[in-house]
Amino acid sequence: MNKKQGIGTRCVQAGWQPKNGEPRQVPIYQSTTFKYDDSDKMGALFDLKADGYFYTRLANPTNDAVAKKIADLEGGIGAVLTSSGQAASFFSVFNICETGSHIVASNAIYGGTYNLFGVTMKKMGIDCTFLAPDASDAEIAAAIRPETRVLFGETISNPGGVVFDIERWANVAHAHGLPLIVDNTFATPVNCRPFEWGADIVIHSTTKYMDGHATQVGGVVVDSGRFDWKAQADKFPGLCTPDESYHGLVYVDAFGQKAYLTKMVSQLMRDLGSIPAPQNCFLLNIGLESLHVRMKRHCENAQAVAEFLQKDPRVAWVQYAGLPGDASYGLAQKYLPNGVCGVLCFGLKGTREQTIRFMDALRVVQIATHVADAHSCILHPASHTHRQLSDEQLREAGIAPDLMRLSVGIEDLSDILADLQQALDSIDN
């Protein structure tokens, strides 16, 4: 696509340009394998000397078209789709880490990613230091070790809504010869493009706003193509020394800018197989076509809901970066001038029982573990996802016992507000 075209045009048309008589919508190539006329053509594919398809675990035309669209939206040179956002988080880091490596990450990230880095990958011999996102440059630099391989943050944290200072963290990372990975799930490329602020790799849970309708689970890793792996060859031997599992291939020599993504497919996807189904990618593409329209509505509705809740005397606090006075308001004005996202957090004055009564009274807003789709939905971690923890343990995990995560959908604003009003009124009875 023409990079000068608007984000909306690219949401609809990037990634798949049908020729005369071809289907306008991306076809579903629901096939595990692809046939070739002779052995040499197949062999060239396995040697990575030719482009094409031979097995869907490594590449599929439907998946590739959708990956190209997302890469275009983010301004990257390419992308790899995964079976979930968690798989994207793991692949993005493990592609350049091994036993003995170290990660520096913001602690204001999705709880699943926090556990991935702090528990599961630790068992693999990969250590992680977590820092507050507002840690000073000196504090970030002090956390970097000789074995550090990557810095990681989340544009807008889930669930807290903390905005990450991408440019500042990128500058520290680059000063130490390291890449910065940013999870851009909540902002989406409609509201923020982390590559423009210095990030090197961007990931998403495509399950959220990119899909927008809770129909598929998926993830994506997008590469800017700008990080010079070869200049830091001693830190990244997986990219800069021969891969004996693939004919002694040196990825940076053979593929240049695309070394990172090529290794991810030919090594990690080959061995771990966290692929999305072509059917899921088809559904994801339908969601992407309306992403630019939906994000505008999500942001407008969430801003109005945040302001409404802030004024209600029964609400103890509201956390939303679009509110003046919010701790992330200044960073939101820098990185998210066109809108934050549809997710906010708040707590009620009163008891946990009143919080539960409030949620049970909601009718338009649904109780659900999902977030960032067309439906308005709410979750109370203390009663749902983290119900096994005491209030003290919740606070230690960075979750207030009264915190509710409200994902504001694209329904009529008047109906969302009326539902919240009647539910608040119900706790007075």
C-alpha positions as CSV (number, residue, x, y, z in Angstrom):
1,M,0.0,0.0,0.0
2,N,0.9,3.6,-0.5
3,K,2.3,4.8,2.9
4,K,0.8,8.2,2.3
5,Q,-2.7,6.8,2.3
6,G,-4.7,7.3,5.5
7,I,-4.9,4.8,8.3
8,G,-8.5,4.0,7.5
9,T,-7.8,3.2,3.9
10,R,-5.0,0.9,5.0
11,C,-7.2,-0.8,7.6
12,V,-9.6,-1.8,4.8
13,Q,-7.2,-2.4,1.9
14,A,-3.6,-3.2,2.9
15,G,-2.2,-6.7,2.7
16,W,-4.4,-8.0,-0.1
17,Q,-4.7,-6.4,-3.5
18,P,-6.8,-8.8,-5.7
19,K,-6.1,-9.0,-9.4
20,N,-8.7,-9.0,-12.1
21,G,-11.3,-11.6,-11.3
22,E,-9.8,-12.6,-7.9
23,P,-11.9,-12.5,-4.7
24,R,-12.1,-9.1,-3.2
25,Q,-12.0,-10.5,0.3
26,V,-8.9,-12.4,1.5
27,P,-9.6,-16.1,0.8
28,I,-9.3,-18.8,3.5
29,Y,-6.6,-21.2,2.4
30,Q,-7.8,-24.0,4.7
31,S,-5.0,-26.4,3.8
32,T,-2.1,-27.8,5.8
33,T,0.0,-28.5,2.7
34,F,0.8,-27.1,-0.8
35,K,1.6,-29.2,-3.9
36,Y,4.7,-28.7,-6.2
37,D,5.5,-30.1,-9.5
38,D,9.1,-31.1,-8.8
39,S,11.4,-31.8,-5.9
40,D,13.8,-28.9,-6.6
41,K,11.1,-26.3,-6.2
42,M,10.1,-27.8,-2.8
43,G,13.8,-28.1,-1.8
44,A,14.4,-24.4,-2.5
45,L,11.6,-23.5,-0.1
46,F,13.1,-25.7,2.7
47,D,16.5,-24.1,2.0
48,L,14.9,-20.6,2.4
49,K,16.1,-19.8,-1.1
50,A,12.7,-19.2,-2.5
51,D,9.4,-17.7,-1.3
52,G,6.3,-19.8,-1.2
53,Y,4.2,-22.2,0.9
54,F,4.7,-25.8,1.8
55,Y,3.2,-26.2,5.3
56,T,0.8,-24.0,7.1
57,R,2.8,-24.2,10.4
58,L,5.4,-22.0,8.7
59,A,3.4,-20.0,6.2
60,N,-0.1,-19.7,4.8
61,P,-1.4,-17.2,2.2
62,T,-4.4,-16.1,4.3
63,N,-2.2,-15.6,7.4
64,D,0.4,-13.8,5.3
65,A,-2.0,-11.3,3.9
66,V,-3.3,-10.3,7.3
67,A,0.3,-10.1,8.7
68,K,1.2,-7.7,5.8
69,K,-1.8,-5.5,6.7
70,I,-0.8,-5.2,10.3
71,A,2.9,-4.6,9.4
72,D,1.7,-1.8,7.1
73,L,-0.5,-0.3,9.8
74,E,2.4,-0.3,12.3
75,G,5.0,0.9,9.7
76,G,7.1,-2.3,10.0
77,I,8.9,-4.3,7.4
78,G,7.0,-7.5,8.2
79,A,5.0,-9.4,10.8
80,V,4.4,-12.9,12.1
81,L,1.0,-14.0,13.4
82,T,0.8,-16.2,16.4
83,S,-1.9,-18.3,18.0
84,S,-2.4,-15.9,21.0
85,G,-1.1,-12.7,22.4
86,Q,0.8,-14.7,25.0
87,A,2.6,-16.6,22.2
88,A,3.5,-13.2,20.6
89,S,5.0,-12.0,23.9
90,F,7.0,-15.2,24.3
91,F,8.2,-15.4,20.7
92,S,9.2,-11.8,20.6
93,V,11.6,-12.1,23.6
94,F,12.7,-15.8,23.3
95,N,13.7,-15.1,19.7
96,I,16.7,-13.1,21.0
97,C,17.1,-14.7,24.5
98,E,18.5,-18.0,25.7
99,T,19.5,-19.6,29.0
100,G,21.5,-17.0,31.0
101,S,19.9,-14.0,29.3
102,H,18.2,-11.1,31.2
103,I,15.2,-8.9,30.5
104,V,14.4,-5.4,31.9
105,A,10.6,-4.8,31.8
106,S,8.1,-2.3,33.0
107,N,6.1,-3.7,35.9
108,A,3.0,-2.0,34.5
109,I,2.2,-4.8,32.0
110,Y,-0.5,-7.4,31.5
111,G,-0.4,-9.9,34.4
112,G,0.0,-12.9,32.0
113,T,3.1,-11.3,30.6
114,Y,4.4,-10.5,34.1
115,N,4.1,-14.2,35.0
116,L,5.6,-15.3,31.7
117,F,8.7,-13.2,32.4
118,G,8.9,-13.6,36.1
119,V,7.9,-17.3,36.5
120,T,7.9,-19.4,33.4
121,M,10.9,-17.9,31.5
122,K,12.8,-17.9,34.8
123,K,12.5,-21.7,34.8
124,M,14.2,-21.6,31.4
125,G,17.1,-19.7,32.9
126,I,16.0,-16.3,31.6
127,D,15.9,-13.7,34.4
128,C,13.8,-10.5,34.5
129,T,14.1,-7.3,36.4
130,F,10.8,-5.3,36.7
131,L,10.9,-1.6,37.1
132,A,8.2,1.0,37.5
133,P,7.5,2.6,34.2
134,D,8.4,6.0,35.6
135,A,11.8,4.7,36.7
136,S,14.5,7.3,35.9
137,D,17.0,6.8,33.1
138,A,19.6,6.1,35.7
139,E,17.5,3.5,37.4
140,I,16.8,1.8,34.0
141,A,20.5,1.9,33.1
142,A,21.5,0.5,36.5
143,A,19.2,-2.5,36.0
144,I,20.9,-3.4,32.7
145,R,23.5,-6.2,33.0
146,P,26.0,-7.6,30.5
147,E,23.6,-10.4,29.8
148,T,20.6,-8.1,29.3
149,R,19.1,-8.7,25.8
150,V,15.9,-6.6,25.6
151,L,13.8,-4.0,27.3
152,F,10.0,-4.4,27.3
153,G,7.0,-2.2,28.0
154,E,3.3,-1.8,27.2
155,T,1.9,1.4,25.6
156,I,-1.2,1.4,27.8
157,S,-1.0,-1.2,30.7
158,N,-3.7,-3.8,31.2
159,P,-5.5,-3.3,33.5
160,G,-4.1,-0.1,35.1
161,G,-4.1,2.2,32.1
162,V,-0.6,3.5,32.8
163,V,1.0,5.1,29.7
164,F,4.5,4.0,28.9
165,D,7.2,6.6,28.0
166,I,8.3,4.8,24.8
167,E,10.8,7.4,23.6
168,R,12.7,7.6,26.9
169,W,13.0,3.9,27.4
170,A,14.0,3.5,23.7
171,N,16.8,6.0,24.2
172,V,18.1,4.1,27.2
173,A,17.9,0.8,25.4
174,H,19.7,2.0,22.4
175,A,22.4,3.7,24.5
176,H,23.2,0.1,25.7
177,G,22.9,-1.6,22.3
178,L,19.6,-3.2,23.1
179,P,16.2,-3.3,21.4
180,L,12.9,-2.1,22.9
181,I,9.8,-4.3,22.5
182,V,6.4,-2.6,23.0
183,D,3.1,-4.2,23.5
184,N,0.7,-1.9,21.6
185,T,-2.5,-3.9,22.2
186,F,-4.7,-1.3,23.9
187,A,-3.5,1.7,21.8
188,T,-3.5,0.0,18.4
189,P,-1.7,1.6,15.5
190,V,-4.7,3.9,15.0
191,N,-3.8,5.8,18.2
192,C,-0.1,5.1,18.6
193,R,2.7,3.8,16.4
194,P,5.6,2.9,18.7
195,F,8.1,2.7,15.9
196,E,7.8,6.4,15.4
197,W,9.0,6.9,19.0
198,G,12.0,4.6,18.8
199,A,10.6,1.1,19.6
200,D,12.2,-1.7,17.6
201,I,9.6,-4.5,17.8
202,V,5.8,-4.2,18.4
203,I,3.5,-6.9,19.5
204,H,-0.3,-7.2,19.9
205,S,-2.9,-9.5,21.3
206,T,-5.0,-9.4,18.2
207,T,-7.7,-11.0,20.3
208,K,-8.5,-7.5,21.5
209,Y,-9.3,-4.3,19.5
210,M,-7.8,-5.6,16.2
211,D,-10.4,-8.3,16.1
212,G,-12.9,-6.2,18.1
213,H,-15.7,-8.8,18.2
214,A,-14.3,-11.5,20.5
215,T,-14.3,-14.1,17.7
216,Q,-10.7,-15.3,17.6
217,V,-7.7,-15.6,19.8
218,G,-4.4,-14.5,18.2
219,G,-1.2,-12.4,18.4
220,V,1.3,-10.7,16.2
221,V,5.0,-9.7,16.3
222,V,5.9,-6.7,14.0
223,D,9.5,-5.8,13.3
224,S,10.6,-2.2,12.4
225,G,13.7,-3.6,10.6
226,R,15.8,-0.8,12.1
227,F,17.7,-2.5,14.9
228,D,21.3,-3.4,13.9
229,W,21.7,-6.9,15.2
230,K,25.0,-7.3,13.5
231,A,26.5,-4.3,15.3
232,Q,25.7,-6.1,18.6
233,A,26.7,-9.6,17.4
234,D,28.1,-10.7,20.7
235,K,24.7,-10.1,22.3
236,F,22.6,-11.9,19.7
237,P,24.4,-15.1,18.6
238,G,21.1,-16.7,17.5
239,L,20.9,-14.1,14.7
240,C,24.6,-13.6,14.1
241,T,26.2,-17.0,14.2
242,P,25.5,-20.2,12.2
243,D,22.2,-22.0,13.1
244,E,23.3,-25.6,13.0
245,S,19.6,-26.7,13.0
246,Y,19.2,-24.9,9.7
247,H,22.2,-25.8,7.4
248,G,24.5,-23.4,9.3
249,L,22.5,-20.4,8.2
250,V,23.5,-17.0,9.6
251,Y,20.3,-15.0,9.6
252,V,21.7,-11.5,9.5
253,D,23.9,-12.4,6.6
254,A,21.2,-14.2,4.6
255,F,18.2,-11.9,5.3
256,G,19.5,-8.5,6.5
257,Q,16.6,-6.5,7.9
258,K,14.3,-9.5,7.9
259,A,16.7,-11.7,10.0
260,Y,14.7,-11.4,13.2
261,L,11.4,-12.5,11.6
262,T,12.9,-15.2,9.5
263,K,14.5,-16.8,12.5
264,M,11.2,-16.6,14.3
265,V,9.4,-18.5,11.6
266,S,12.1,-21.0,10.6
267,Q,13.2,-21.8,14.2
268,L,10.6,-20.9,16.8
269,M,7.5,-21.6,14.7
270,R,9.1,-24.7,13.3
271,D,9.7,-26.1,16.8
272,L,6.9,-24.6,18.9
273,G,4.1,-24.4,16.3
274,S,2.0,-21.6,17.8
275,I,0.3,-20.7,14.6
276,P,-3.2,-19.2,14.2
277,A,-5.7,-21.0,12.0
278,P,-6.4,-19.5,8.6
279,Q,-10.1,-19.2,9.6
280,N,-9.1,-17.1,12.6
281,C,-6.9,-14.9,10.4
282,F,-9.9,-14.4,8.1
283,L,-12.0,-13.3,11.1
284,L,-9.2,-11.0,12.3
285,N,-9.0,-9.3,8.9
286,I,-12.7,-8.5,9.0
287,G,-12.1,-6.8,12.4
288,L,-9.2,-4.9,11.1
289,E,-11.3,-3.3,8.3
290,S,-13.3,-1.3,10.9
291,L,-10.5,-0.8,13.5
292,H,-10.2,2.9,12.7
293,V,-13.9,3.5,13.1
294,R,-14.3,1.5,16.2
295,M,-11.3,3.0,18.0
296,K,-12.7,6.5,17.6
297,R,-16.1,5.4,19.2
298,H,-14.4,3.4,22.0
299,C,-12.3,6.5,22.9
300,E,-15.2,8.9,22.8
301,N,-17.4,6.6,24.9
302,A,-14.7,5.9,27.4
303,Q,-13.8,9.5,27.9
304,A,-17.5,10.4,28.6
305,V,-17.8,7.4,31.0
306,A,-14.7,8.3,32.9
307,E,-15.9,11.9,33.3
308,F,-19.4,10.6,34.4
309,L,-17.9,8.3,37.0
310,Q,-15.5,10.9,38.3
311,K,-18.4,13.2,39.1
312,D,-20.5,10.6,41.0
313,P,-20.0,10.8,44.8
314,R,-20.3,7.0,45.2
315,V,-17.2,6.5,43.1
316,A,-13.9,6.6,45.1
317,W,-11.5,7.0,42.2
318,V,-11.2,6.7,38.4
319,Q,-8.0,5.9,36.5
320,Y,-8.1,6.9,32.8
321,A,-5.2,8.7,31.0
322,G,-7.7,10.9,29.2
323,L,-8.6,12.7,32.4
324,P,-6.7,15.9,33.3
325,G,-5.0,15.2,36.6
326,D,-4.5,11.5,35.8
327,A,-0.9,10.4,36.5
328,S,-0.5,9.4,32.8
329,Y,-2.3,12.4,31.3
330,G,0.8,14.2,30.1
331,L,2.2,11.1,28.4
332,A,-1.2,10.4,26.9
333,Q,-1.1,13.9,25.3
334,K,2.3,13.1,23.8
335,Y,1.7,9.5,22.6
336,L,-2.1,9.3,22.3
337,P,-3.3,12.7,21.1
338,N,-6.2,11.2,19.1
339,G,-7.6,9.2,22.0
340,V,-6.4,6.7,24.6
341,C,-8.5,3.5,24.4
342,G,-11.8,2.2,25.7
343,V,-10.5,0.7,29.0
344,L,-10.6,2.4,32.3
345,C,-10.4,1.4,36.0
346,F,-12.4,2.7,39.0
347,G,-13.4,1.8,42.5
348,L,-16.5,2.5,44.6
349,K,-16.8,3.9,48.1
350,G,-18.1,1.1,50.2
351,T,-17.7,-2.7,50.7
352,R,-16.8,-5.5,48.3
353,E,-20.4,-6.7,48.6
354,Q,-21.6,-3.3,47.2
355,T,-19.2,-3.7,44.3
356,I,-20.6,-7.1,43.6
357,R,-24.1,-5.7,43.8
358,F,-23.2,-2.9,41.4
359,M,-21.9,-5.3,38.8
360,D,-24.8,-7.8,39.2
361,A,-27.2,-4.9,38.5
362,L,-25.6,-4.0,35.2
363,R,-27.5,-5.0,32.0
364,V,-25.9,-3.3,29.0
365,V,-22.4,-3.7,30.5
366,Q,-21.7,-7.4,30.8
367,I,-19.6,-9.3,33.3
368,A,-16.8,-11.0,31.3
369,T,-13.1,-11.8,31.4
370,H,-12.6,-10.3,28.0
371,V,-11.7,-6.8,27.2
372,A,-11.4,-4.4,24.2
373,D,-14.2,-5.5,22.0
374,A,-17.4,-4.0,20.7
375,H,-19.4,-5.0,23.8
376,S,-19.1,-3.1,27.1
377,C,-17.8,-5.5,29.8
378,I,-16.6,-5.3,33.3
379,L,-14.3,-7.4,35.6
380,H,-13.5,-7.2,39.3
381,P,-10.2,-9.0,39.8
382,A,-10.7,-9.5,43.5
383,S,-14.0,-11.4,42.8
384,H,-13.0,-13.0,39.5
385,T,-9.5,-13.6,38.1
386,H,-7.6,-13.0,41.4
387,R,-10.3,-14.3,43.9
388,Q,-7.8,-16.7,45.5
389,L,-5.8,-13.7,46.9
390,S,-6.3,-11.8,50.1
391,D,-6.6,-8.0,50.0
392,E,-3.0,-7.7,51.1
393,Q,-1.9,-10.1,48.4
394,L,-3.9,-8.1,45.8
395,R,-2.1,-4.9,46.8
396,E,1.3,-6.7,46.6
397,A,0.3,-7.7,43.0
398,G,-0.5,-4.0,42.2
399,I,-4.2,-4.5,42.2
400,A,-6.5,-2.5,44.5
401,P,-9.1,-4.7,46.1
402,D,-11.9,-2.4,44.9
403,L,-10.5,-2.1,41.3
404,M,-13.0,-2.8,38.5
405,R,-11.8,-2.9,34.9
406,L,-14.4,-1.4,32.6
407,S,-14.0,-1.9,28.9
408,V,-16.3,0.6,27.3
409,G,-17.8,-0.7,24.0
410,I,-19.3,1.0,21.0
411,E,-23.0,0.9,22.1
412,D,-24.9,4.1,22.3
413,L,-23.3,6.3,25.0
414,S,-26.7,7.2,26.5
415,D,-27.5,3.5,27.1
416,I,-24.1,2.8,28.7
417,L,-24.4,5.8,31.0
418,A,-28.0,5.0,31.9
419,D,-26.9,1.4,32.8
420,L,-24.1,2.7,35.0
421,Q,-26.5,5.1,36.7
422,Q,-29.1,2.6,37.6
423,A,-26.4,0.1,38.9
424,L,-25.0,2.9,41.1
425,D,-28.4,3.7,42.3
426,S,-29.0,0.1,43.2
427,I,-26.2,0.1,45.8
428,D,-28.0,2.8,47.7
429,N,-31.0,0.5,48.4
